[in-house]
Amino acid sequence: MATTPNTSKSNVQGLCSRRHLLQSSTYGLATLGAAWLLRQDGLLAADPPQKPLLEPQKFDLLPKSPPKPAHATAMISMFMMGGPSQIDLFDPKPELTKRNGQQFEGDIKFDNAAQASRQIMGPQWRFQPRGSCGMEISDLLPSLGEVADDITLIRSMHSAVNNHFPGFYAMNSGAGVGGCATIGSWLVYALGSETQELPAYIALTHPSGLPIVGGDSWTSGRLPSIYQGTVVRPKEPRMFNLEPPIHLRGEAQRQQLAFLDRLNQQHAQGFPGENELTARMASYELAAKMQTSASEVFDISGESEETIRLYGIDQEVTRDYGTRCLIARRLVERGVRFVQIFNNGQSWDHHSSIATELPKRCREIDRPAAALVQDLKRRGLLDSTLVHWGGEMGRLPTIQVPVGDEGMKKVGRDHNTYGFSMWVAGGGIKGGCVHGKTDEFSHHAVEDLVSNHDWLATVLHQFGLDHHELKFRVGTRNLALVENPAAVVVEKILRTG
């Protein structure tokens, strides 16, 4: 006689359920007690990964309320790719001036060992107290001195990521590798946008080329592509094809777009949860809305002559950067969440000819950057707009000697990611504040250190977001902008009350 097979669930799967475990233990509690003790001692295996989502998620750019009170609702980042010299711009060191030309005797890490030198080079320009706060800033940045009382100067940045690509990734996306979502994408993912007629995240690039890391500068990484940055051309037309052909304008275009929308919706129903498809459809809808709004926001002809002069747009050397700073103000004024302004390549990377090249870069950006702070403040936007100025690294206190007969005439400085400077303003940040300190050679941050992780955690905090809680689920893993458990919000630079 055939035996009826045992089809209990536990036997079919070859596993033991909790009921069978208790039964085999004669309903004793010893096994449960052992498990509890193992967990208390940290010896129990980690919890199993979360189950996959059963329903497709929907992603959009609609405005969302932050979980905590926010001080900032928009951000403008002026990223100086290449590494501005904190020694010559922000961090005066009498000892460096005193020991100029002598040999540096401490530990030092060179990025370019072939052209390295231990000869100390003090700051090449004078520093003066600026504003009522007395913040010391280089003579290369006189306009920044006019807003010293509105900014916090952080002199203790460090990332220890000693080259440009990973340094930029560390400052902009938290990790030292490419392909990770940038801070702009995370903010848009978490908070959406106050406008549905302009991109939520915009990158303003330089007329002579893109930043060195190209599209990774505004990537959404593993986040849905609806959250990636939109690149705006540095010259007119800043966006192509904003105007439809004459024969499609008006009712003809409206009917065509409605028909395409119906087709897209039918197609999307067959592929639920396809984020790329949803993002593409959203971009088409946004493109139609931008035909009017984008043309208006990039047209600065209606700005007053006084505003044009304030940003230096009436001067050749500051015209480009001044125009992009003014456009950034106009964008956040209309509800754009995040704007980043880039230089070309890594043009602040002064391994050589720092005596002539650093002043050129400063003349291009000093007046426009200060004007941005002044203009936001007088329009009542500075309190809600976080403004950032800085690069991915600083420079060493010793000279770098280029190859060639004229090497000593064209010296520069090598990379330094152990102690460098940047400044921030608005969005709940203190004004007239100097935070942190480097050693007597401006080489290592030694007081109130701010890591790249701390900086990103602080940005999220000002937007009402918790860097521990802001996550994005990819499969069974939760991704985060700040994955370093040691990261902290830099409370000392935040305005209270």
Steps between C-alpha positions, in 0.01 A plus 500: 500500500640834397593738771341841487781756466541764771414829330539731796649836408807457717593168341433617146740791544751304706478762773390499861220734603480661842220254590719199414797654681301534823354153452841341455622684810210353701359852515802604703631859510868413496536554125319834513712608796818410312390707202427797726844478666675470164325813375594691817867409444484597134570143389171428324487531124367828363130533429406370157470764228167669458252343264469657156227756451183342369357814344685720247613832641405825335756780474420860418621856555203624697600703810528298819518616860822411682463282810662766720496882508708637212713813479576469128268433209752546215874476448751663264843336488791677331740210453863596431633181344876463535565609857530872588803582712379561855851625587470791258128572540353409839748369755777748597797345679772732642732201541484427129590860420783491752646174365449571131779328300605267782464122499182340628601239757169330582314216332349594169319308227564603141268407217768575239822371650700560181466878535480512878705729718524559874569868452241700692302760309309744717186681384572713195238764579414702810207429730286768660217497755163532325161607628410580858587138589864554400518186285840483331468456123759538225534814290416276202137493620408860586133461409462195723623722781188713450280208607727362773233570761256276308717191455657219701856425395589136574877461528506138612361301209658163433422193295839327462399413143804629319399531135242695304252236386461321833530833685208644308295185550573512873384860533200478269367147546653370822704216349841519336381316190294602199144403419349596836212746525604859572371719782273677250333176400449396862338832587263478204419136580415589859325833448391530138479846351297811565458550127363257243595724208879491538744219576543443872878460472708707258871500412643821350816420306792712374519632141832326433396155614358264759651427842755221492267226623237591241155347549596347834484856632119491494417129487211346691697176539272217613217743571234521226622712210219750556726640776814561293616852421409685182795662324445856380725629223726794591397696189179569314302300425545362851256224415436377148155465345305699757286641220296258285498537122252759373265238353470325839437798722174547686216249473692268267772446760251455784318225308826330407623501860168367628513215247859414597404506866221246440743270316760533775247427774379187319859387456583567867210286618669199343825565690415592859795603714724597207660812646690593185178499296321713760791743512503535120128576495543758776782665306277535194228662709753737655642589160158617384454718809848648459427657165384811680659482845857413393515772236399752762736390780811506280419843357673755725421799280232615744744527791593851610826664397598509866460121525701447181783709646473327838575161342772644275311409183602837353868393518662249265694310767195438721224489236469124468514411869288799594233395250493144634479620860211729409323216319550284811323764709216519249464121505470462878273803503262299279509183708796298369640288781871467416733691267870428456739730312815342355834615365654326202717193546694541824609859442577565869768229492810718525795263491685772310490875436290563810629860514318586176221239474347529848435876464328433165259250654427733791426797275249290308295386800556741792256776406222266375519265801477787748220657295300179522506517881415871497218462250342204678516690828333817374222294339432310820622171350827446688331365812349215298781446244816315600798640305823301469840594355788254492689222328596141561836578664755768586876537441824415678725752680799401282578581141458270203763554233386441140734324259707730278749783512239744626380269776597726790328794330171309471468322831167382634359292786410131516175351638400511866183329623595490868420864576329743263237774497158581360229750587123472540219747557124517549264213569537526877882530497669751730642821359840646586622164629835324458481130577789264558874532479797345321853458633757780472578396142137473379563135424282299740170597659554482875194662659128449436565277201226481234510194276321475169248272676440761772444765235240295312325405825483870589348589162228239545434624854442854378236367261322320785642159409682247718806342339435183701146471365524614137525175305415356161420134459676313219411133510569396857746780574436848634720765338579830670682824421686477832601143574780578746363424850742754651350794309353780712315824437735797549290674764753779568440665163121500530299801601289448812155645561 
